């Protein structure tokens, strides 16, 4: 449904879209699924490869929604939802490439990190619902000490996979007018705030014991996945088996620290002439969304659902990228090189369908797909620099196909 849900979600996915809506859960449900994405990204121009190689994303999804069996005033008012996303071949993947190497950092690796979302929702009465939760990502920290013992070179490796967290807060209000014959609300508004979620990798390589040379400690660090803080607002309407939802999401991309850190960290207050990553002026974005669902009721409480949606994902990356510096072996000095951290605005179309077996069994099956069209964009990659030769602009285009299959059981 075009990424909507702040006012329309009804299951475990509300742990992300709006935890307040978990208060609508009244039965135990377990969901298992597979999801993935394939990337067809192009960068054309002088020194560019055309198609940029990107690994596909594949992951398992586990969801659970559990009503809390309180009695009295809290009966059927509190529930918990959980969603686990686990890549099939890695817990965390990040890339550190040269600035002049073409890459789409906001697309490629962001689906390659273990993620968990947990939330709880409460029905406060009078149509007001509230929820809180958190998200967790896997990140990697460690060190490598290179040693030389009796002419034998070895290394002591110490790395740890740890979790980083961010809060989620949601509110929803069922508007008191225009109710269905059974008294259920037809209009709902929802709001969700999600904190900044950043999965980093940082490994220090210390080779100072390898020889008498004064080698620095190398800082191999970067950002594998970054979700900026977000605020989503949405309104949803239900009537005659239809659900319509529309809203927008504000994303605080201007706080994004960038793809990677300097390989050599200068002592505080000093300039050790180490190369530093280019400073890119990322901008905040506003994402409009709209979606619809139609429920076709069939005999014996079975049903079929059809869904569709659209959202526009503006790029936070400017159209003019600053040049980067690199060491030139032949001249033994620094030269300007183009910065090729690419991204474009995306037009995203989504479709989905679901089947509820009703009296035939407590099972549901859902499928979905998203098609991302990258808006053709021309980007300057050496603004303010003296790249020689000047590579000229880069022409960006492509598409992304994301898909998933989910099977649920009620008990």
C-alpha positions in Angstrom: 0.0 0.0 0.0 2.8 2.4 -0.9 4.5 2.2 2.4 1.5 3.6 4.3 0.4 2.2 7.6 0.7 4.9 10.3 -3.2 5.0 10.3 -4.0 1.7 8.6 -1.8 -1.2 9.8 -3.5 -4.0 11.7 -0.8 -6.6 12.4 2.8 -7.1 13.4 4.0 -4.6 10.8 2.6 -1.9 13.1 5.8 -2.3 15.2 7.3 -0.2 12.5 4.5 1.8 10.9 2.8 2.8 14.2 3.0 0.8 17.4 -0.2 2.4 18.7 -2.1 0.3 16.2 -0.9 -2.9 17.9 -3.8 -2.3 20.3 -6.1 -3.6 17.4 -4.5 -7.1 17.8 -6.8 -9.5 19.5 -5.4 -12.9 18.4 -2.0 -14.6 18.5 -0.5 -14.6 15.0 2.9 -15.9 13.8 4.2 -14.9 10.4 7.1 -16.4 8.4 8.3 -15.0 5.1 11.0 -14.4 2.5 11.9 -11.1 1.0 14.4 -9.8 -1.4 15.5 -7.1 -3.9 17.4 -7.0 -7.2 19.1 -3.8 -8.4 19.6 -2.6 -11.9 21.6 0.6 -11.4 23.3 2.6 -14.2 25.9 5.4 -14.2 26.9 6.5 -17.7 29.7 8.9 -18.6 33.4 9.3 -19.0 35.2 6.7 -16.8 31.9 5.1 -15.7 31.0 1.5 -16.2 27.4 1.8 -17.3 25.8 -0.8 -15.1 27.0 -0.6 -11.4 27.4 -4.1 -9.9 25.3 -4.5 -6.7 24.7 -7.7 -4.8 21.0 -8.7 -4.5 19.3 -8.7 -1.1 17.6 -11.7 0.4 16.3 -12.1 3.9 14.0 -14.1 6.2 11.2 -12.3 8.0 9.6 -13.4 11.2 6.6 -11.6 12.7 4.6 -12.1 15.9 1.6 -10.3 17.3 0.4 -11.2 20.8 -2.5 -9.7 22.8 -1.8 -9.3 26.5 -4.6 -11.1 28.4 -5.4 -8.5 31.0 -8.8 -8.4 32.6 -11.1 -5.6 33.7 -10.6 -2.2 32.1 -7.6 -3.4 30.1 -9.3 -6.4 28.5 -8.5 -6.4 24.7 -6.7 -3.1 25.0 -3.0 -4.0 25.1 -0.9 -6.0 22.6 2.7 -6.6 21.6 4.2 -6.9 18.1 7.6 -8.1 16.9 9.3 -8.2 13.5 12.7 -9.8 12.8 14.6 -9.3 9.5 17.6 -11.5 8.9 19.7 -11.5 5.7 20.3 -15.0 4.4 24.1 -14.7 4.0 25.4 -12.0 6.4 24.5 -10.3 9.6 26.0 -7.0 8.5 27.5 -5.9 5.2 29.2 -2.6 4.6 31.5 -1.4 1.8 34.4 1.0 1.8 35.2 2.1 -1.7 37.4 4.8 -3.1 35.4 8.0 -3.6 35.9 7.8 -7.4 34.4 4.3 -7.5 30.7 4.5 -8.6 28.3 3.3 -5.9 24.7 3.9 -4.7 25.3 3.8 -0.9 21.7 4.6 0.1 20.4 1.6 -1.9 22.9 -1.2 -2.0 23.9 -2.1 1.5 20.9 -0.8 3.5 19.1 -4.2 3.1 22.1 -6.2 4.3 21.8 -5.8 8.1 20.1 -7.8 10.8 17.2 -5.8 12.1 14.6 -6.2 14.9 11.5 -4.1 15.7 9.4 -4.5 18.9 6.5 -2.4 20.0 3.5 -2.4 22.3 0.2 -0.6 21.8 -2.6 0.5 24.2 -6.2 1.4 23.6 -6.7 4.4 25.9 -10.4 4.7 25.2 -12.4 7.5 23.5 -10.7 6.5 20.2 -7.2 7.4 21.3 -4.4 4.8 21.0 -0.7 5.1 22.0 2.3 2.9 21.4 6.0 2.8 22.0 8.7 0.5 20.8 12.3 0.3 19.6 14.4 -0.8 16.6 17.7 -2.6 16.8 20.4 -3.1 14.2 23.6 -5.2 14.2 26.9 -3.3 14.1 30.5 -4.5 14.2 33.4 -3.2 16.3 36.9 -4.7 16.7 40.6 -4.5 16.3 43.4 -6.3 14.5 46.9 -6.3 16.0 49.6 -7.2 13.4 52.7 -8.7 15.0 56.1 -10.1 13.8 57.4 -12.9 15.9 60.8 -14.4 14.9 60.2 -13.4 11.3 56.6 -14.8 11.2 53.9 -12.3 10.6 50.6 -12.9 12.3 47.6 -11.1 13.7 45.4 -11.0 16.8 41.8 -10.4 15.8 39.1 -9.3 18.2 35.7 -8.4 16.8 32.3 -8.1 18.3 28.8 -8.0 16.9 26.7 -5.6 19.0 23.3 -3.9 18.8 22.4 -0.3 18.4 18.9 1.0 19.3 16.4 3.7 18.4 13.0 4.5 19.9 9.7 4.6 18.1 6.6 6.4 19.4 3.1 6.3 17.8 -0.3 7.9 18.3 -3.6 7.2 16.6 -7.1 8.7 16.9 -10.4 7.2 15.7 -12.5 10.2 14.6 -15.9 10.1 16.3 -18.0 11.0 13.2 -19.1 8.9 10.3 -19.1 5.5 12.0 -20.0 2.1 10.3 -23.3 0.4 11.3 -21.4 -1.8 13.8 -20.0 1.3 15.5 -16.4 0.9 14.2 -14.7 4.1 13.0 -14.4 4.9 9.4 -11.7 7.6 9.7 -8.4 7.4 11.6 -5.4 9.6 11.8 -2.0 8.4 12.9 1.4 9.8 13.7 4.7 8.0 14.2 8.2 9.3 15.2 11.2 7.1 14.7 14.6 7.9 16.1 17.9 7.8 14.1 19.1 4.2 13.5 22.7 3.8 12.5 24.6 0.5 12.0 28.3 1.1 11.8 31.4 -1.0 11.4 34.7 0.0 12.9 37.9 -2.0 13.0 41.3 -0.6 14.1 44.3 -2.1 12.4 47.5 -1.7 14.5 50.7 -2.6 12.6 53.1 -0.6 14.7 54.7 -3.8 16.0 55.4 -5.1 12.6 58.6 -3.1 12.0 60.6 -0.1 13.2 58.6 2.1 10.8 56.3 4.6 12.6 53.0 3.2 11.1 49.7 4.8 12.2 46.7 2.9 13.4 44.3 2.4 10.5 40.7 3.2 11.1 38.6 0.9 8.9 35.1 2.3 9.6 31.9 3.3 7.9 28.1 3.2 8.0 26.5 0.0 6.7 22.9 1.2 7.2 21.5 4.5 8.2 17.8 5.3 8.8 17.4 9.0 9.6 14.9 10.2 12.3 11.5 10.3 10.7 8.0 11.7 11.3 5.1 10.1 9.6 1.5 11.6 9.4 -1.4 9.8 7.8 -5.1 9.6 7.5 -7.1 6.4 6.6 -10.7 5.8 5.6 -12.6 2.5 5.5 -15.9 2.0 3.7 -17.6 -1.0 2.0 -14.5 -3.2 2.1 -12.2 -0.5 1.0 -9.3 1.1 2.9 -7.7 4.2 1.6 -4.6 5.8 3.2 -2.6 8.8 2.4 0.1 10.8 4.2 3.7 11.8 4.2 7.0 11.1 5.9 9.6 13.7 6.8 13.2 12.3 6.9 16.1 14.1 8.6 18.8 13.2 6.1 20.8 16.4 6.8 22.2 14.6 9.9 23.6 11.8 7.8 27.4 11.5 8.6 28.4 10.0 5.3 29.5 6.7 4.0 32.8 6.2 5.8 35.3 7.8 8.2 39.0 8.9 7.6 41.3 5.9 7.5 43.8 7.8 9.6 42.5 9.8 12.6 44.5 12.8 13.5 45.1 13.6 17.2 42.6 16.1 18.5 43.5 19.7 17.6 46.1 18.7 15.1 46.4 18.5 11.3 48.3 15.4 10.3 47.6 15.9 6.6 45.6 12.7 6.4 43.0 12.4 3.7 39.4 13.0 4.7 36.2 11.9 3.1 34.3 14.5 1.0 31.7 16.6 2.9 28.4 16.2 1.1 25.5 18.5 1.9 22.7 16.0 2.3 19.2 17.5 2.6 16.0 16.6 4.4 13.3 15.0 2.3 9.5 14.8 2.3 8.0 11.5 1.0 4.3 11.6 0.0 2.5 8.2 0.1 -0.9 6.8 -0.9 -2.4 3.3 -0.9 -5.6 1.4 -1.1 -6.9 -2.1 -0.2 -10.1 -3.9 -1.3 -11.4 -6.9 0.7 -13.5 -9.4 -1.3 -15.6 -11.4 1.2 -16.2 -15.1 0.2 -18.2 -17.9 1.8 -17.2 -19.4 5.1 -15.4 -16.3 6.3 -12.7 -16.6 3.6 -11.5 -13.5 1.9 -9.2 -12.2 -0.8 -7.4 -8.8 -0.5 -6.0 -6.7 -3.3 -3.6 -3.8 -2.5 -1.8 -1.1 -4.5 0.1 2.1 -3.7 2.6 4.7 -4.7 5.2 6.9 -3.0 7.8 9.4 -4.2 11.2 9.1 -2.5 13.2 12.3 -3.2 16.9 11.9 -3.0 18.8 13.7 -0.2 22.0 13.8 -2.3 22.7 17.1 -4.1 23.0 17.3 -7.9 26.5 18.7 -7.6 29.1 16.6 -5.6 32.3 18.1 -4.3 35.6 16.6 -5.5 37.7 14.2 -3.4 41.4 14.0 -2.9 43.6 10.9 -3.6 47.3 10.2 -3.5 48.9 9.9 -6.9 51.7 7.4 -7.1 53.5 8.9 -10.1 53.5 12.5 -8.9 53.8 11.5 -5.2 51.2 14.2 -4.3 47.5 14.8 -3.8 45.2 15.2 -6.8 41.5 15.9 -7.1 39.3 13.0 -8.2 35.5 12.9 -8.9 33.2 11.9 -6.0 30.8 9.2 -7.2 28.4 8.6 -4.4 25.2 8.4 -6.5 21.5 8.5 -5.7 18.4 9.7 -7.5 14.7 10.4 -6.8 12.7 7.3 -7.0 9.1 6.7 -8.2 7.8 3.6 -6.3 4.8 1.5 -7.4 3.6 -1.3 -5.2 1.1 -4.2 -5.5 0.0 -6.8 -3.1 -2.5 -9.6 -2.5 -3.6 -11.8 0.4 -5.8 -14.8 1.0 -7.4 -15.7 4.4 -8.6 -19.3 4.5 -11.3 -18.5 7.2 -13.2 -21.6 8.3 -10.9 -23.9 6.2 -7.9 -23.1 8.5 -6.3 -20.4 10.5 -3.9 -19.5 7.7 -3.2 -16.4 5.6 -0.8 -16.0 2.6 0.3 -12.6 1.3 2.5 -11.6 -1.6 3.8 -8.1 -2.5 6.1 -6.3 -4.9 7.6 -2.9 -5.3 9.0 -1.4 -8.5 11.4 1.5 -8.0 12.0 3.7 -11.1 15.1 5.8 -10.7 14.4 9.2 -12.2 17.0 9.9 -15.0 19.4 12.4 -13.3 22.6 14.2 -14.4 25.1 14.8 -11.6 28.3 16.8 -11.4 31.0 14.8 -9.7 33.9 17.3 -9.4 32.3 20.6 -8.3 34.9 23.1 -7.0 37.8 20.7 -7.9 40.5 20.5 -10.5 40.0 17.0 -11.7 42.4 16.2 -14.6 41.1 15.2 -16.9 37.6 16.5 -16.0 35.3 13.4 -16.3 32.2 15.5 -17.0 28.8 14.8 -15.6 27.4 11.3 -14.7 24.0 10.3 -16.1 22.1 8.1 -13.6 19.2 5.7 -14.2 17.9 2.3 -13.3 15.3 0.4 -11.3 14.9 -1.8 -8.3 12.5 -4.7 -7.8 11.7 -5.7 -4.2 9.4 -8.6 -3.4 8.1 -10.8 -0.6 6.0 -13.8 0.4 4.5 -14.1 3.9 2.5 -17.0 5.5 0.7 -16.4 8.8 -1.1 -18.7 11.3 -3.6 -17.7 14.0 -3.7 -19.6 17.3 
